């Protein structure tokens, strides 16, 4: 893939990530404000964000929506995101430990974790989660009989 295409994918991936981040923050704030605690709020908000970003990346970034292999693709995406979350959560918890004042505004630690995981998540999504067999592409695969 050429550099402009990679840049375009990265820009789209980051736009989807921005949407995912917004949903992550909003759901985190809602759950945290309702008394969910730092850990439960973070786990639940991440789950919502991962599912949303898989759907958007599938349709808007990597264009695999024409390929009827959602289960394996979602499984690979979930695997990439799970490892990315280890990076994300690690930075989140380290920030909260190193800077105790962030506990009253944990969204800043959440943002630091998201930024740290971006590169890993993009490469994992591009090279593994949304990979296509060389003989198949979303543009040439049939959508059924006919």
C-alpha positions as CSV (number, residue, x, y, z in Angstrom):
1,X,0.0,0.0,0.0
2,X,1.4,3.4,-0.9
3,X,2.1,6.1,1.6
4,X,-0.9,8.3,0.7
5,X,-3.2,5.3,1.1
6,X,-1.6,4.6,4.5
7,X,-2.0,8.2,5.6
8,X,-5.6,8.2,4.5
9,X,-6.3,5.0,6.4
10,X,-4.6,6.4,9.5
11,X,-6.6,9.6,9.2
12,X,-9.9,7.7,8.9
13,X,-8.8,5.3,11.7
14,X,-8.0,8.3,13.9
15,X,-11.4,9.9,13.1
16,X,-13.1,6.7,14.1
17,X,-10.9,6.5,17.2
18,X,-12.1,10.1,18.0
19,X,-15.7,9.0,17.8
20,X,-14.8,5.9,19.9
21,X,-13.0,8.1,22.4
22,X,-16.0,10.4,22.7
23,X,-18.3,7.5,23.4
24,X,-15.8,6.0,25.8
25,X,-15.6,9.3,27.7
26,X,-19.3,9.9,27.8
27,X,-20.1,6.3,28.9
28,X,-17.3,6.4,31.4
29,X,-18.6,9.7,32.9
30,X,-22.1,8.4,33.1
31,X,-21.1,5.1,34.7
32,X,-18.6,6.8,37.0
33,X,-21.1,9.5,38.0
34,X,-23.6,6.8,38.8
35,X,-21.1,5.3,41.3
36,X,-19.5,2.7,39.1
37,X,-16.0,3.3,40.4
38,X,-12.9,3.8,38.4
39,X,-12.3,0.2,37.3
40,X,-15.8,-0.9,36.5
41,X,-16.5,2.4,34.7
42,X,-13.4,2.0,32.6
43,X,-14.1,-1.6,31.6
44,X,-17.7,-1.0,30.6
45,X,-16.9,2.2,28.7
46,X,-14.1,0.5,26.8
47,X,-16.4,-2.4,25.8
48,X,-18.9,0.0,24.3
49,X,-16.2,1.9,22.5
50,X,-14.6,-1.2,21.1
51,X,-17.8,-2.5,19.6
52,X,-18.6,0.9,18.1
53,X,-15.1,1.3,16.6
54,X,-15.1,-2.2,15.1
55,X,-18.3,-1.4,13.3
56,X,-17.1,2.0,12.0
57,X,-13.6,0.7,11.1
58,X,-15.2,-2.2,9.2
59,X,-17.4,0.1,7.1
60,X,-15.5,3.4,6.9
61,X,-11.8,2.6,7.1
62,X,-10.9,-0.9,6.0
63,X,-14.0,-1.5,3.9
64,X,-14.5,-5.1,4.8
65,X,-18.3,-4.7,5.2
66,X,-18.8,-6.6,1.9
67,X,-17.0,-9.7,3.3
68,X,-19.3,-12.0,5.2
69,X,-16.8,-13.0,7.9
70,X,-17.9,-10.8,10.8
71,X,-17.3,-13.3,13.6
72,X,-13.6,-14.0,12.9
73,X,-12.9,-10.4,12.0
74,X,-14.6,-9.1,15.2
75,X,-12.6,-11.8,17.2
76,X,-9.3,-10.6,15.7
77,X,-10.3,-6.9,16.3
78,X,-11.2,-7.8,19.9
79,X,-7.8,-9.5,20.3
80,X,-6.0,-6.4,19.0
81,X,-8.0,-4.1,21.1
82,X,-7.6,-6.3,24.2
83,X,-3.8,-6.0,23.9
84,X,-4.2,-2.3,23.1
85,X,-6.3,-2.0,26.3
86,X,-3.5,-3.5,28.3
87,X,-1.3,-0.6,27.1
88,X,-4.2,1.8,27.6
89,X,-5.1,0.6,31.1
90,X,-1.4,0.5,32.1
91,X,-0.9,4.1,31.2
92,X,-4.3,5.0,32.8
93,X,-3.5,3.3,36.1
94,X,0.2,4.5,36.2
95,X,-1.0,8.1,35.6
96,X,-3.5,7.8,38.4
97,X,-0.8,6.4,40.7
98,X,1.9,8.9,39.8
99,X,-0.5,11.9,39.8
100,X,-3.1,11.4,42.5
101,X,-4.9,14.6,41.7
102,X,-6.0,13.0,38.4
103,X,-8.4,10.8,40.5
104,X,-10.8,13.6,40.7
105,X,-10.6,14.2,36.9
106,X,-9.8,10.7,35.6
107,X,-10.7,11.7,32.0
108,X,-7.1,13.1,31.6
109,X,-5.6,9.7,32.5
110,X,-8.1,8.0,30.2
111,X,-6.9,10.3,27.3
112,X,-3.3,9.5,28.0
113,X,-4.0,5.8,27.9
114,X,-5.9,6.1,24.6
115,X,-3.0,8.1,23.0
116,X,-0.5,5.5,24.1
117,X,-2.4,2.6,22.4
118,X,-3.1,4.3,19.1
119,X,-0.1,3.1,17.1
120,X,-0.5,-0.5,18.3
121,X,-4.2,-0.6,17.5
122,X,-3.8,0.9,14.0
123,X,-1.1,-1.6,13.0
124,X,-2.9,-4.5,14.6
125,X,-6.2,-3.6,12.9
126,X,-4.6,-3.0,9.5
127,X,-2.2,-6.0,9.4
128,X,-4.3,-8.6,11.3
129,X,-7.9,-7.8,12.3
130,X,-9.1,-6.5,9.0
131,X,-6.8,-8.5,6.7
132,X,-8.4,-10.1,3.7
133,X,-7.3,-13.3,1.9
134,X,-5.3,-12.3,-1.2
135,X,-7.8,-14.0,-3.4
136,X,-10.8,-12.1,-1.9
137,X,-11.5,-8.4,-1.6
138,X,-14.6,-6.5,-0.4
139,X,-15.1,-5.2,-3.9
140,X,-15.1,-8.5,-5.7
141,X,-16.7,-10.9,-3.2
142,X,-20.3,-11.9,-4.0
143,X,-23.0,-11.0,-1.6
144,X,-24.8,-14.3,-2.2
145,X,-26.3,-16.2,-5.1
146,X,-26.8,-14.5,-8.4
